[in-house]
Amino acid sequence: MTTLCYAKLTCSIGIHVILEEIGKPYDLRVIDFSKKEQKSPEYLAMNPKGKVPALLRDDGSVLTEFAAIALWLSMTNPDAKLMPTDPEGMARTLEALDFAVGTLHMLSWRMYRRPDAYSSIPEAQEELKERGRDAVLAGLDVVDGQLAGKDFIVGDFTIADAALYYVECWAADVAGWPLPPNVQAHFERMKTRPSVQANRKHEGFA
Ligand SMILES: N[C@@H](CCC(=O)N[C@@H](CS)C(=O)NCC(=O)O)C(=O)O
């Protein structure tokens, strides 16, 4: 059965939401970061990147990287309609997904959350945290403009909304930052979806 390697409060939240949207049976393999399980020999043998998400597929192969996993799941489950099929809709979905994963997460949130990955100097780490927070908030302002008058980032719900959701969850639930109004409305809308509720239950956000 398809197995998602998942760790608490990580970007694997977004893939969990996508699997719930698809509604087919899957397993969650929880990787405990507090025990550094992502760097254990067993995990590295399966995913040498030592990161989540990783998707173990029915044929035994492993797929990594949020965008690749999300795209593969959407294309192999067309009935779930998680990705537009027209070129413009596809491009806009990837544009929004890459902004969430590549810019808001990897370039911005990571700097706020893991300043130690960039510097061992305490003063520099403080500055990195500030810059990371400012970059996430500036990016969410851009998304706020894109969401004006819309329920989802591109037409109906897509894999890009699942990516945006995990960033919203980090900003609002983890960091406690106020979200801009359209982003806040999107976050609330996401929380009404059974897929997101299943993840929030799993994460302990009742
Ligand atoms: N580029 C990867 C990033 C994955 C990533 O950074 N995952 C983090 C959790 S959000 C992780 O596994 N970190 C563990 C570590 O660095 O030890 C993707 O898009 O999936």
The ligand as a Tripos MOL2 file, in Angstrom:
@<TRIPOS>MOLECULE
LIG
   20    19     1     0     0
SMALL
NO_CHARGES

@<TRIPOS>ATOM
      1 N1         12.8070   20.0540   -0.9360 N.3       1 LIG1
      2 C1         12.1660   19.1210   -0.0330 C.3       1 LIG1
      3 C2         12.2410   19.6810    1.3570 C.3       1 LIG1
      4 C3         11.8980   18.6770    2.4030 C.3       1 LIG1
      5 C4         12.2730   19.1730    3.7830 C.2       1 LIG1
      6 O1         13.0690   20.0930    3.9610 O.2       1 LIG1
      7 N2         11.6880   18.5190    4.7840 N.am      1 LIG1
      8 C5         12.0070   18.8390    6.1420 C.3       1 LIG1
      9 C6         10.7180   18.9090    6.9720 C.3       1 LIG1
     10 S1          9.6570   20.2410    6.4700 S.3       1 LIG1
     11 C7         12.8520   17.7290    6.7180 C.2       1 LIG1
     12 O2         12.6270   16.5790    6.4430 O.2       1 LIG1
     13 N3         13.8210   18.0840    7.5540 N.am      1 LIG1
     14 C8         14.6070   17.1220    8.2710 C.3       1 LIG1
     15 C9         16.0330   17.4920    8.3680 C.2       1 LIG1
     16 O3         16.4710   18.4280    7.6790 O.co2     1 LIG1
     17 O4         16.7300   16.8200    9.1320 O.co2     1 LIG1
     18 C10        10.7240   18.9040   -0.4640 C.2       1 LIG1
     19 O5         10.1790   19.7150   -1.2330 O.co2     1 LIG1
     20 O6         10.1240   17.8850   -0.0890 O.co2     1 LIG1
@<TRIPOS>BOND
     1     1     2 1
     2     2     3 1
     3     2    18 1
     4     3     4 1
     5     4     5 1
     6     5     6 2
     7     5     7 1
     8     7     8 1
     9     8     9 1
    10     8    11 1
    11     9    10 1
    12    11    12 2
    13    11    13 1
    14    13    14 1
    15    14    15 1
    16    15    16 2
    17    15    17 1
    18    18    19 2
    19    18    20 1
@<TRIPOS>SUBSTRUCTURE
     1 LIG1         1 GROUP 0 **** ****
